[in-house]
Structures are given as structure tokens and as C-alpha cells.
């Protein structure tokens, strides 16, 4: 179980994302515990050999999300009253999925694949914002006060499809407050 401010906030991000039916549909999970298996903190788990992923390992990890505090403005604390602190910051969520060869044109996602991904990501973002401040059991809630699609959709380097498989991703940044 995570402890401390940083881990608890990242875990709250994992929990609220797993609670989103749209995310569970994205990772083909019927329940929150199974969806949590597709949400990593800070980075993907290490490859089996500890050195580099195989194509099969990459594809087995996706679809997934990586949740972390934003590296530039992830967390700040402010004292509101005696011994009462509030936190503000930015949570980064990367959503990644694998692509099939029919979703590619010259190694890059087709326009249709881009639109399909937008149609997957948009509802996940909408549901995350709708759940803002919901107070999930045993996890300090995050009250989202802003959101940005910071980067994406983007895709893997066509020259590396042989080692990573074809994939697509997007980076969302959610500004939060926690009292």
C-alpha cells in the first residue's frame, strides 16, 4: 500500500482512472482490480530479462496507462491553518495502445486510427473530470481543477516497429487540489 504524499496522490490517480468505465473498456477489464493491473506508476514494469522488452512484451503491456506526478510542477503544499495543509499539483496520465498493421500507412497511424484513438481518449478524459472530487474509498481524493491534452496523439517510430510493435499514445495533464 502506498504511503506518503507523493505515492498517495499517484495511487489516487490510478484509483480514479480504474473507476472510469471508459478506461476499463479501453483496457478490456470488467472490474476495477483488473483495470489497476493496466495502470502503472511512473513507468512500465521492467522487461523480463531486465534489459530490453520483446515485441510480445510491449504488446502484452498495452493498452495501459502510466500515472505520475508531472515532472515540472507535480506537487506543492500550502498551510491553510494550524497543522492543516493542502496540496496542489499536476498529475500526468499517458494512455498507450497497440496498433494492428491495417491501422498503419507507411508505418504511421492512419487518419482513421487517429480519429478512433481520439474517440477513445475523449470519453476517458470526460469521465475523469466528472469523477473529480468523488472521494474514493481509502484513497485521498483529487479534485481536478484543470486538464490539458499536453501531447498527442503520438505514435512509435516507424523504424522501431520490429522491436516495439506499432503503438499510439497521448499524454493528459490534470491539475488537482487536495485539502
Secondary structure as the mmCIF struct_conf table of DSSP 4:
data_model
#
loop_
_struct_conf.conf_type_id
_struct_conf.id
_struct_conf.beg_label_comp_id
_struct_conf.beg_label_asym_id
_struct_conf.beg_label_seq_id
_struct_conf.end_label_comp_id
_struct_conf.end_label_asym_id
_struct_conf.end_label_seq_id
HELX_RH_AL_P HELX_RH_AL_P1 UNK A 4 UNK A 18
TURN_TY1_P TURN_TY1_P1 UNK A 19 UNK A 19
HELX_RH_AL_P HELX_RH_AL_P2 UNK A 21 UNK A 26
TURN_TY1_P TURN_TY1_P2 UNK A 27 UNK A 28
BEND BEND1 UNK A 30 UNK A 31
HELX_RH_AL_P HELX_RH_AL_P3 UNK A 32 UNK A 36
TURN_TY1_P TURN_TY1_P3 UNK A 37 UNK A 38
STRN STRN1 UNK A 39 UNK A 41
BEND BEND2 UNK A 42 UNK A 43
HELX_LH_PP_P HELX_LH_PP_P1 UNK A 44 UNK A 47
TURN_TY1_P TURN_TY1_P4 UNK A 48 UNK A 49
BEND BEND3 UNK A 50 UNK A 51
HELX_RH_AL_P HELX_RH_AL_P4 UNK A 55 UNK A 61
BEND BEND4 UNK A 63 UNK A 63
STRN STRN2 UNK A 64 UNK A 69
TURN_TY1_P TURN_TY1_P5 UNK A 71 UNK A 73
STRN STRN3 UNK A 75 UNK A 81
TURN_TY1_P TURN_TY1_P6 UNK A 82 UNK A 83
STRN STRN4 UNK A 84 UNK A 98
HELX_RH_3T_P HELX_RH_3T_P1 UNK A 101 UNK A 103
STRN STRN5 UNK A 104 UNK A 105
TURN_TY1_P TURN_TY1_P7 UNK A 106 UNK A 107
STRN STRN6 UNK A 108 UNK A 109
HELX_RH_AL_P HELX_RH_AL_P5 UNK A 111 UNK A 130
TURN_TY1_P TURN_TY1_P8 UNK A 131 UNK A 133
TURN_TY1_P TURN_TY1_P9 UNK A 137 UNK A 138
BEND BEND5 UNK A 139 UNK A 139
STRN STRN7 UNK A 143 UNK A 155
HELX_RH_3T_P HELX_RH_3T_P2 UNK A 158 UNK A 160
HELX_RH_AL_P HELX_RH_AL_P6 UNK A 161 UNK A 164
STRN STRN8 UNK A 167 UNK A 178
#
